[in-house]
Amino acid sequence: MTPNEAILHAVQRFMAGHVDANEQDGYCLGFVTSILQEAFTLPIAEFYSRYVKLRADPAAHWESDGPWARDAEKSLRSLGMAVHDPQPGDLLFIWRDAKSERYSTPEKPVYIGHVGILVAPGLLVENVNPAYRPHSFHRGQIQLTPTAYWFSPSTVIRFNPKGA
């Protein structure tokens, strides 16, 4: 099974109610790491310690907030996992999304970023407030969103735990 197939299988198991994932409001990266944990039996703490090492913004947020989607995007891109041809199972990131009220100033907004998983051509699954996705299928915080109603991703990551 390829890494993308493993990710899609984990998403299917989540959608069928066979596994849990982080559905907490505002935790898009937590949802994705829960899926990666299921796909690769990769503990979440190991994912962060092994793959998310770079801060995308100088704001010292890790001590209190933990890594953001922007940090994961930058770190995974630096590991050579970025691709240009999105395929189901890939992680789609938007770096300029979800402005941090805590670290932003009027002169300099700081963005947390956002991430979802492409599950089929033109369709992704994401953890986002339903108010931001009126055209999505909602199940609590988890949305199935047509990419036509999404934003162009800043980075597409083909996650491979053996490739880093």
Secondary structure, DSSP 4 states (H G I P E B T S, - for coil): --HHHHHHHHHHHHHTTSS-----TT-HHHHHHHHHHHHHT--HHHHHHHH----SSSS--TTTT---HHHHHHHHHHTT-EESS--TT-EEEESS-SB-TTT--SSS--B--EEEEEEETTEEEEE--GGG-TTSEEETTEEEEEGGGS---SEEE---TT--
